């Protein structure tokens, strides 16, 4: 998942995508614990995707807070 793709998502879509990716990560970890996963690097990529989603969501929240504080002045 690329950052340019994340820019098109709304905040609600980002939250849903984070939940989906966390669920995927959990399933991958369980599958890897029980038997070897076809592509173990997928766990790493999923973790990085979750981090990217969190970063984008956090930057939007901070931008809203910054915009609202500048409008109050």
C-alpha positions as CSV (number, residue, x, y, z in Angstrom):
1,X,0.0,0.0,0.0
2,X,1.4,3.4,-1.0
3,X,1.0,6.7,0.8
4,X,-0.6,8.2,-2.3
5,X,-3.3,5.6,-2.1
6,X,-3.9,6.5,1.6
7,X,-4.5,10.2,0.7
8,X,-7.7,9.2,-1.1
9,X,-9.2,7.5,2.0
10,X,-11.5,9.2,4.4
11,X,-10.8,9.0,8.2
12,X,-13.5,6.4,8.6
13,X,-12.1,4.3,5.8
14,X,-8.6,4.6,7.4
15,X,-10.0,3.3,10.7
16,X,-11.8,0.4,8.9
17,X,-8.6,-0.5,7.0
18,X,-6.6,-0.4,10.2
19,X,-9.0,-2.9,11.8
20,X,-8.9,-5.1,8.7
21,X,-5.1,-5.1,8.6
22,X,-4.8,-5.9,12.3
23,X,-7.1,-8.8,11.8
24,X,-5.0,-10.0,8.9
25,X,-1.8,-9.7,10.9
26,X,-3.3,-11.7,13.8
27,X,-4.3,-14.5,11.3
28,X,-0.8,-14.5,9.8
29,X,0.8,-14.7,13.2
30,X,-1.3,-17.6,14.2
31,X,-0.7,-19.4,10.9
32,X,3.0,-18.8,11.2
33,X,3.0,-20.2,14.8
34,X,1.2,-23.3,13.7
35,X,3.0,-24.0,10.5
36,X,5.2,-22.0,8.1
37,X,3.5,-19.3,6.2
38,X,3.9,-19.3,2.4
39,X,5.4,-15.9,2.5
40,X,6.7,-14.8,5.9
41,X,7.7,-11.4,4.6
42,X,3.9,-10.7,4.4
43,X,3.9,-10.3,8.2
44,X,6.5,-7.6,7.9
45,X,4.6,-5.8,5.1
46,X,1.3,-6.0,7.0
47,X,2.9,-4.4,10.1
48,X,4.3,-1.6,7.9
49,X,1.0,-1.0,6.3
50,X,-0.6,-0.7,9.7
51,X,2.0,1.9,10.7
52,X,1.4,3.8,7.5
53,X,-2.3,3.9,8.1
54,X,-1.8,5.0,11.7
55,X,0.6,7.7,10.5
56,X,-1.8,9.1,7.9
57,X,-4.7,9.0,10.4
58,X,-2.6,10.8,13.1
59,X,-1.5,13.5,10.6
60,X,-5.1,14.2,9.7
61,X,-6.1,14.5,13.3
62,X,-3.2,16.9,14.0
63,X,-4.1,18.9,10.9
64,X,-7.7,19.2,12.1
65,X,-6.6,20.3,15.5
66,X,-4.2,22.8,14.0
67,X,-6.8,24.2,11.7
68,X,-9.4,24.5,14.4
69,X,-6.9,26.3,16.8
70,X,-5.9,28.7,14.1
71,X,-9.6,29.5,13.3
72,X,-10.3,30.3,17.0
73,X,-7.7,33.1,17.0
